[in-house]
Amino acid sequence: MGDDGQLAALLDEQAAFYRAVAPEYDDHALPFAGGGEPAQALDAFRPAGSVLELACGPGTWTPQLLRHATDVTAVDASAEMLGIASSRVGAAPVRFLQGDLFTWHPDRRYDVVFFGFWLSHVPAERSTSFWSLVDDCLQPDGRVFFVDDWHRTEEELIEGEDSPVVQRRLTDGTAYRIVKIPHQPADLERQLARIGWSINVHSISGPYYWGSGTRTQPA
């Protein structure tokens, strides 16, 4: 993806896109709005205790986490997204924090770390450090759950199908480059195993997948 400066510029542009798209985020979302099989899988997982939600966006998943959690800490780089998310949960026990997940560090550990539609936006060059962050966020017996998709349209593939970079547009036509890696569940599961995670990744209807698990236990 080029040198560190080019990658940093791309990630800045990605963050700018999510700040700008916040008011119209739901207009661009794929048509399942947090329901269906991923939501059922999350309920079966039961994210109990203290839960950390990374890249919470406009709070699509936060109310569902609150059905099981004692409390939720929700982190996002966009103040605009956090404002929308806060309005969705009212007086619920949620602590909202603004932070860039490529530089942010937790101030405590959690029983569960959850992220919805974020992993595909983490470039390969930052994958290991991102999972180190997840490790730093978890209690020794902590668990992880994520949901994502591999959907990319032909119009988005401005650098070709083999590139992780796509172009997204606002309703007014303004274009931004972002990272969108089309992870395949079996490959992702193997990648995570190589860096010390025991995560089962499940393919479900349409372009969606979800994963859950823990750190790899010592032999």
Summary of the structure (lengths in Angstrom):
residues: 219
radius of gyration: 16.5
end to end distance: 36.5
largest distance: 54.8
contacts: 673
relative contact order: 0.17
helix: 37%
strand: 29%
